[in-house]
Amino acid sequence: MRIEVKGRNVSVGDELRERIEKRFQKISKQVSELAFAEVELTEERNPRNATQSQVAEITLHLKGVTLRAHEATDNMVRSINAATDDLARQVKRHRDKRRRRREMQKAAAEPRTA
């Protein structure tokens, strides 16, 4: 799986990149090698909303579907962790749906013997 990390108003250092790659190890085992993840880290400069200024947005492009996660907290690491957890839940749900569809199609294609 390819991961592209972008930063807006935030410098993305090696430590953040390593943390993101570590969090994506779990997800990468469940998706194809052709999957592409875009991670965009931003810092919103809004004095009224200072508690949720660190934003992590993740877009995961899979074959036939695009999954997105958006989290905002006061800490960038916490935002990344929450967004990857949300994305992992979405990937699991998507895989379960596909598995159920295949099983239903297989069951419908088998001739019934009474």
C-alpha positions, 0 to 999 in steps of 0.5 A, a space after each residue: 500500500 502506498 501512503 502519501 503524507 501532506 501537511 498544510 500549516 504543519 511541518 511533517 517530520 520523520 517521526 510523524 511519517 513513521 507513526 503514520 506508517 506504523 498505524 497503517 500496518 494493520 490496515 495494509 494487511 487487509 487491503 490490496 497492495 494497489 491501495 493508495 492512502 492520502 494523509 493530510 495533516 492541517 493546523 486550523 488557526 481559529 482562536 475560538 476553536 483552539 481545542 480542536 486545531 490539529 486535524 488529520 484527514 485520511 482518504 483511502 482509495 481501494 478498487 471500486 470504493 474510496 474510504 475517508 476519515 476526518 478527526 480533529 483534536 488538540 494533539 496531532 498524534 491523537 488525531 492520527 490515531 483516531 482517524 486510522 482507527 476509524 478507517 480500520 473500522 471502515 475497511 473491516 466493514 467493507 471487507 465483511 460486506 464483500 465477503 457476504 456478497 460473494 457467499 450469497 452469489 455462490 449460494 445462489 449459483 449452486 443448484 439446490 437438491 431437495 
